[in-house]
Amino acid sequence: MNDDARVWYNKGSVRVKIPMIVYEMKLRGTKDQYRRLDEAIRTGRFIRNSIIRAWIDGEVKSRNEAYQYCKILADNPEFPWVKQLNSQARQAHAERAWAAIERFFSNCKAKVPGKKGYPKFKKYQVRASVEYKITGWKLSEDRKYLTFSDNFKAGTFRLWGSRNLHYYQVKQIKRTRVVRRHDGYYAQFVIDHSRKENKELCNKQTWLDVGLNYFYTDSYGNKVDNPRFFRQSERRIKKLQRRLSLTKKGSTNRSKARNRLGRAHLKVSRKRNDWLCKLAQRVIQSNDLVAIENLTVRNMVKNHCLAKSINDAAWYRFREWLEYFGVIYGVKVIAVDPRYTSQNCSNCGKKVTKTLSTRTHNCPHCGYIAGRDENAAINILSRALEKSKTTLGHRESNASEENPLCSVVETLQSKGTRRKRKLS
Ligand SMILES: [Zn+2]
């Protein structure tokens, strides 16, 4: 895994994107301890869902009221488990609920086409987490053990992983999460350490074109192939899905098969993420401006084609990494609306309609002739340059709405399967 898993979060009332470092380590404990973590995770979800419900019923109308509602829940003798969760952790989950509501509002305000993301109740999923702030947990002196001190009494876990927490001070750890996955339980430490790298200007600007045949083509004509493991994992996942469908409902074989499928998904997403992270860093390091097509997951249609869905997920993640490294290296990453870029003339700006099969752009207004893709590329780059002039210095505040407070790191990790995982 990469050490700079990124988290964007809001500082104070100003919406600024700050890349934070997230270190992840596996938690080694007993079955009983894991069961207690499960209870904490379930309670976090309960608080989030209760606040969404209260919002729908009109009882909660602001972030502050969400916090207050937390207290009401904790004092309610009907839900004794709420009080067992650390009080700041309860607040963290109220924030998650409010973030979902806010995201819905901002989508409505921005008139995002398609679904606006009306807040939904979270159902049980293997991949889930509980979030603590700065209390409710303690690192041992040698930083090899993590103890949870709230009333779920999960106790002390051994931390297992290659990351060295000694480099940072405990007070730099702003949040600690417990993440449950198909292959066990992990602790994530969100560390307040903004990374800045020096990069010299190289007078290169590029735009990246998404495709199914290649992972991307840049404006210099360089092509990056889809990595072979996309195909390989696609085959493996398909096989495991078939196996799962052959098992009997509720049987042990079924839960085993489900777990195997979940772990296969996990493995792909880890490989993919690693590959994307390195690729994005290289692109950022060798350009001063990177323009990409604005393909948000929101307007990507859900599809049943596995190859395509793997690609879409990869693209979304790639863009996140580009933006992350863009902030670190001071490189502008601009998402451009790709509409009409192939139709308009890049020389005179007039519209020259052409069908998909027309491969050359031949302008009747100014006589400019170019390849179809070349014309589109020039259009997109100039659109990006225009955009960078008007939004200079405001880029961060523009982009922040998509990733609200305490967004979960692995939002695209394995879905599909649930229950039963092999521990450690
Ligand atoms: Zn023209």
Residues whose N, C-alpha, C, O or C-beta is under 5 A from the ligand:
A	BS01	ZN	C345 N347 C348 G349 C363 H365 C366 G367 Y368
